[in-house]
């Protein structure tokens, strides 16, 4: 995709957008056959009872043409629509509208770019009193930091 195409797809202005556009113009997604990993404590204080080491299986893609599908990559619009459909009942419609699901792990968790401040988050689900409750976790202060902190090892 061209940089102009990406800027049309994501018209929002946020810190780090130039790096995001450059990344997607050169790669438009990608799959890690053995996964990639990052540690939240590289950026944030993480309690011993919180998830720290996170896996990234793939970067989602933008479809190049209407109806375009990848056998391994989820498209960003497809991921967003799927989450909107299922998460609206949990009060997460505003979250889905203000964030972009750019990557995911093998456990069907997405990594979301906040289109207002450029931070990266993930949503995890906890069971409380027999009900699923969403927990939004800060992952990285920006898309660049997310990308440059990925490692092949689980350390």
C-alpha positions in Angstrom: 0.0 0.0 0.0 1.1 3.5 -0.6 1.5 6.0 2.2 -1.4 8.0 0.8 -3.6 4.8 0.9 -2.7 4.2 4.5 -3.4 7.8 5.5 -6.8 7.5 3.8 -7.5 4.3 5.7 -6.4 5.9 9.0 -7.1 9.6 8.8 -6.7 10.1 12.6 -3.6 12.1 13.7 -1.7 10.6 16.7 1.8 10.6 18.0 4.0 8.2 16.0 1.7 8.1 13.0 4.6 8.7 10.6 6.3 5.5 11.8 3.0 3.6 11.6 2.5 4.7 8.0 6.1 3.9 7.0 5.8 0.4 8.6 2.5 -0.5 6.8 3.7 1.0 3.5 6.7 -1.3 3.5 5.2 -4.4 5.1 1.4 -4.3 5.3 1.2 -6.9 8.0 3.4 -9.9 8.7 3.4 -13.3 10.4 5.9 -14.7 13.0 6.0 -18.5 12.5 7.5 -18.9 16.0 5.9 -15.8 17.5 7.6 -12.7 18.8 7.5 -11.5 22.4 7.6 -8.3 24.4 7.6 -7.4 28.0 5.3 -4.7 29.4 7.7 -4.0 32.2 10.1 -2.5 29.6 7.7 0.5 29.7 5.4 0.2 32.8 5.5 -1.0 36.3 3.8 -4.5 36.2 2.6 -6.2 39.3 3.6 -9.8 40.0 -0.1 -10.9 39.5 -0.3 -9.1 36.1 0.5 -10.4 32.6 4.0 -9.1 31.6 5.4 -11.3 28.8 3.1 -11.1 25.8 3.3 -12.9 22.5 2.6 -11.4 19.0 1.8 -13.9 16.3 1.0 -11.5 13.4 0.5 -7.9 12.3 -2.8 -7.5 10.7 -3.0 -6.1 7.2 -5.0 -3.6 5.1 -6.8 -5.2 2.2 -5.3 -4.1 -1.1 -8.6 -4.6 -3.0 -12.2 -5.1 -1.9 -12.7 -8.8 -1.0 -8.9 -9.3 -0.7 -8.1 -11.9 2.0 -4.9 -13.4 3.3 -4.8 -17.1 4.3 -2.8 -16.2 7.5 -3.3 -12.5 8.2 -6.5 -10.9 9.6 -7.4 -7.6 7.9 -7.6 -4.6 10.2 -11.2 -3.8 9.1 -12.3 -7.4 9.6 -10.7 -7.5 13.1 -12.4 -4.3 14.0 -15.9 -5.4 12.8 -15.6 -8.8 14.6 -14.7 -7.1 17.9 -17.4 -4.5 17.5 -20.0 -7.2 17.0 -19.0 -9.1 20.1 -17.7 -6.4 22.5 -20.6 -3.9 22.2 -22.5 -5.9 24.9 -19.5 -5.3 27.3 -19.5 -1.5 26.8 -16.5 -1.5 24.5 -18.0 0.1 21.4 -16.2 3.4 22.1 -12.9 1.5 22.6 -13.3 -0.2 19.2 -14.2 3.1 17.5 -11.1 4.9 18.9 -8.6 2.2 18.5 -7.1 0.2 15.6 -6.5 -3.6 15.9 -3.1 -3.8 14.2 -1.8 -7.1 15.6 -2.8 -10.3 17.4 -1.5 -13.3 19.3 -2.3 -17.0 18.9 -4.9 -16.8 21.7 -7.1 -14.4 19.7 -6.1 -11.3 21.7 -5.6 -8.1 19.7 -3.1 -5.3 20.1 -4.8 -1.9 19.6 -3.4 1.4 18.7 -5.1 4.3 20.4 -5.9 6.7 17.6 -5.9 9.7 20.0 -2.6 9.3 21.9 -0.7 6.6 20.0 -0.4 4.2 22.9 -0.7 0.4 22.4 -3.1 -1.6 24.5 -4.6 -5.1 24.7 -7.8 -6.4 26.1 -7.8 -9.5 28.3 -10.9 -11.1 29.8 -11.2 -12.1 33.5 -14.0 -14.1 35.1 -15.6 -12.3 38.0 -18.6 -13.8 39.8 -19.2 -16.1 36.8 -19.2 -13.2 34.3 -16.6 -12.1 31.8 -15.1 -8.7 32.5 -12.8 -6.9 30.1 -9.5 -5.6 31.4 -7.6 -3.1 29.2 -3.8 -3.4 29.6 -1.2 -0.8 28.6 1.3 -2.6 26.4 3.6 0.1 25.0 3.8 3.9 24.9 3.7 3.9 21.1 3.7 1.9 17.9 7.4 2.4 17.4 8.2 1.2 20.9 6.0 -1.8 20.4 7.7 -2.8 17.2 11.3 -2.2 18.4 10.8 -4.1 21.7 9.7 -7.3 20.0 12.1 -10.2 20.5 12.3 -13.7 19.2 12.9 -15.1 22.7 10.5 -15.4 25.6 13.0 -13.7 28.0 
